[in-house]
């Protein structure tokens, strides 16, 4: 664990999936079937500020543009919309935006099967404790991954 934490101290980029990671995974829809509400925690925004203050770049990468893109814009967090594409397809563009390379220590936090490829492509991967079993097993087996507790 100490070796893991020492390597993590050199982190340059933190990529975050949104729904199920920064939200509780619930979406509230109106009568037309459009998502109108998601729940975010200010504790996560404080953590993002702390990562940035320590020199770690932070970006959101999500397959759902609804609400997420506007929240990211409001918080001045770079956002990549990935609907229908593998999130790994966006890594070189993201690295370029932050003047980083694929060898720059990068972490990703995700919770879904769609996140597995990018979890495998970065240096560190994390998931909430209530994620699906396949992602949970990857994070439990992979020595550069951890399962995170999420509050209520």
DRENMAR-364903 format. One record per residue (C-alpha): residue number from 1; residue in one letter; x, y, z. Coordinates in Angstrom, 1 decimal, decimal comma. Example, Ala and Ser with C-alpha at 12.3 -4.5 7.8 and 13.67 -1.06 7.14 Angstrom:
BEGIN
<1; "A"; <12,3; -4,5; 7,8>>
<2; "S"; <13,7; -1,1; 7,1>>
//
This chain:
BEGIN
<1; "X"; <0,0; 0,0; 0,0>>
<2; "X"; <2,9; 2,4; 0,8>>
<3; "X"; <4,4; 1,9; -2,6>>
<4; "X"; <1,0; 2,6; -4,2>>
<5; "X"; <0,5; 5,8; -2,2>>
<6; "X"; <4,0; 7,0; -3,1>>
<7; "X"; <3,4; 6,4; -6,8>>
<8; "X"; <0,0; 8,2; -6,4>>
<9; "X"; <1,7; 11,2; -5,0>>
<10; "X"; <3,1; 11,9; -8,5>>
<11; "X"; <-0,4; 12,0; -10,1>>
<12; "X"; <-0,7; 14,5; -12,9>>
<13; "X"; <-4,3; 13,9; -14,1>>
<14; "X"; <-7,5; 12,7; -12,5>>
<15; "X"; <-10,3; 11,7; -14,9>>
<16; "X"; <-13,8; 11,2; -13,4>>
<17; "X"; <-16,8; 9,5; -14,8>>
<18; "X"; <-19,8; 11,4; -13,6>>
<19; "X"; <-23,0; 9,4; -13,2>>
<20; "X"; <-22,5; 6,9; -10,4>>
<21; "X"; <-19,2; 8,4; -9,3>>
<22; "X"; <-19,9; 12,1; -8,7>>
<23; "X"; <-23,7; 11,4; -8,4>>
<24; "X"; <-25,5; 8,7; -6,6>>
<25; "X"; <-26,4; 7,2; -9,9>>
<26; "X"; <-30,1; 8,2; -9,8>>
<27; "X"; <-31,6; 10,3; -12,5>>
<28; "X"; <-35,0; 12,0; -12,2>>
<29; "X"; <-37,1; 12,3; -15,3>>
<30; "X"; <-40,0; 14,5; -16,3>>
<31; "X"; <-43,2; 13,3; -18,1>>
<32; "X"; <-41,5; 13,7; -21,5>>
<33; "X"; <-38,8; 11,2; -20,5>>
<34; "X"; <-36,0; 13,8; -20,3>>
<35; "X"; <-33,6; 13,8; -17,3>>
<36; "X"; <-34,2; 16,9; -15,3>>
<37; "X"; <-32,3; 16,3; -12,0>>
<38; "X"; <-29,2; 14,6; -10,7>>
<39; "X"; <-27,7; 14,8; -7,3>>
<40; "X"; <-24,1; 16,0; -6,8>>
<41; "X"; <-22,2; 16,5; -3,5>>
<42; "X"; <-20,3; 19,7; -2,7>>
<43; "X"; <-17,7; 17,4; -0,9>>
<44; "X"; <-16,7; 16,2; -4,4>>
<45; "X"; <-16,3; 19,7; -5,7>>
<46; "X"; <-14,1; 20,5; -2,6>>
<47; "X"; <-12,0; 17,4; -3,4>>
<48; "X"; <-11,6; 18,5; -7,0>>
<49; "X"; <-10,5; 22,0; -5,9>>
<50; "X"; <-7,9; 20,3; -3,6>>
<51; "X"; <-6,6; 18,1; -6,4>>
<52; "X"; <-6,2; 21,2; -8,6>>
<53; "X"; <-4,5; 23,2; -5,9>>
<54; "X"; <-2,0; 20,4; -5,5>>
<55; "X"; <-1,2; 20,6; -9,2>>
<56; "X"; <-3,3; 17,7; -10,4>>
<57; "X"; <-5,4; 18,4; -13,5>>
<58; "X"; <-9,0; 17,2; -13,3>>
<59; "X"; <-11,5; 16,5; -16,1>>
<60; "X"; <-14,8; 14,8; -16,5>>
<61; "X"; <-15,4; 12,1; -19,1>>
<62; "X"; <-19,0; 10,9; -19,5>>
<63; "X"; <-21,4; 9,3; -21,9>>
<64; "X"; <-24,2; 11,5; -20,6>>
<65; "X"; <-24,3; 15,1; -21,6>>
<66; "X"; <-27,5; 15,9; -19,8>>
<67; "X"; <-26,8; 18,2; -16,9>>
<68; "X"; <-23,2; 17,0; -16,6>>
<69; "X"; <-21,8; 19,3; -19,3>>
<70; "X"; <-23,4; 22,4; -17,8>>
<71; "X"; <-22,3; 21,6; -14,2>>
<72; "X"; <-18,7; 21,0; -15,5>>
<73; "X"; <-18,8; 24,3; -17,4>>
<74; "X"; <-20,2; 26,1; -14,3>>
<75; "X"; <-17,3; 24,7; -12,2>>
<76; "X"; <-14,7; 25,3; -15,0>>
<77; "X"; <-14,0; 21,6; -15,3>>
<78; "X"; <-13,0; 20,3; -18,7>>
<79; "X"; <-15,7; 17,9; -20,0>>
<80; "X"; <-15,5; 15,2; -22,7>>
<81; "X"; <-18,8; 13,7; -24,0>>
<82; "X"; <-18,2; 10,1; -25,1>>
<83; "X"; <-21,7; 8,6; -26,0>>
<84; "X"; <-21,3; 5,6; -28,3>>
<85; "X"; <-17,5; 5,7; -28,1>>
<86; "X"; <-14,9; 4,0; -26,0>>
<87; "X"; <-13,5; 6,5; -23,4>>
<88; "X"; <-9,9; 5,5; -24,3>>
<89; "X"; <-10,4; 7,1; -27,7>>
<90; "X"; <-10,3; 10,5; -26,0>>
<91; "X"; <-7,1; 10,0; -23,9>>
<92; "X"; <-4,7; 11,5; -26,4>>
<93; "X"; <-6,9; 14,5; -26,9>>
<94; "X"; <-7,1; 14,9; -23,1>>
<95; "X"; <-3,4; 14,5; -22,6>>
<96; "X"; <-2,8; 17,1; -25,3>>
<97; "X"; <-5,1; 19,6; -23,7>>
<98; "X"; <-3,1; 19,4; -20,4>>
<99; "X"; <0,3; 19,2; -22,2>>
<100; "X"; <0,8; 15,7; -20,8>>
<101; "X"; <1,7; 12,3; -22,3>>
<102; "X"; <0,4; 8,8; -21,8>>
<103; "X"; <3,4; 8,2; -19,5>>
<104; "X"; <2,1; 11,0; -17,2>>
<105; "X"; <0,6; 9,4; -14,0>>
<106; "X"; <-3,2; 9,3; -14,6>>
<107; "X"; <-6,1; 8,1; -12,5>>
<108; "X"; <-9,6; 7,3; -13,5>>
<109; "X"; <-12,7; 6,8; -11,3>>
<110; "X"; <-15,5; 4,8; -12,9>>
<111; "X"; <-18,3; 2,5; -12,0>>
<112; "X"; <-19,6; 0,8; -15,1>>
<113; "X"; <-18,6; -1,8; -17,7>>
<114; "X"; <-18,2; 1,1; -20,1>>
<115; "X"; <-15,3; 2,3; -17,9>>
<116; "X"; <-13,2; -0,9; -17,9>>
<117; "X"; <-11,1; -0,1; -21,0>>
<118; "X"; <-10,1; 3,3; -19,7>>
<119; "X"; <-9,4; 1,8; -16,3>>
<120; "X"; <-7,0; -0,6; -17,9>>
<121; "X"; <-5,4; 2,1; -20,0>>
<122; "X"; <-4,4; 4,5; -17,1>>
<123; "X"; <-2,0; 4,1; -14,2>>
<124; "X"; <-4,5; 4,1; -11,4>>
<125; "X"; <-8,2; 3,1; -11,3>>
<126; "X"; <-10,8; 3,5; -8,7>>
<127; "X"; <-14,5; 2,6; -8,2>>
<128; "X"; <-17,2; 3,3; -5,7>>
<129; "X"; <-18,0; 0,3; -3,4>>
<130; "X"; <-21,5; -0,1; -5,0>>
<131; "X"; <-20,2; -0,6; -8,5>>
<132; "X"; <-21,0; -3,6; -10,7>>
<133; "X"; <-19,2; -6,8; -9,9>>
<134; "X"; <-16,9; -6,9; -13,0>>
<135; "X"; <-15,5; -3,4; -12,3>>
<136; "X"; <-15,3; -4,2; -8,6>>
<137; "X"; <-13,3; -7,3; -9,3>>
<138; "X"; <-11,0; -5,4; -11,5>>
<139; "X"; <-10,4; -2,8; -8,8>>
<140; "X"; <-9,9; -5,5; -6,2>>
<141; "X"; <-7,4; -7,5; -8,3>>
<142; "X"; <-5,5; -4,8; -10,0>>
<143; "X"; <-2,7; -3,6; -7,6>>
<144; "X"; <-3,0; 0,0; -8,8>>
<145; "X"; <-6,7; 0,2; -8,1>>
<146; "X"; <-8,9; 0,8; -5,0>>
<147; "X"; <-12,5; 0,6; -4,1>>
<148; "X"; <-13,8; 3,8; -2,6>>
<149; "X"; <-16,5; 4,3; 0,0>>
<150; "X"; <-19,1; 6,7; -1,0>>
<151; "X"; <-21,2; 8,6; 1,5>>
<152; "X"; <-25,0; 8,5; 1,6>>
//
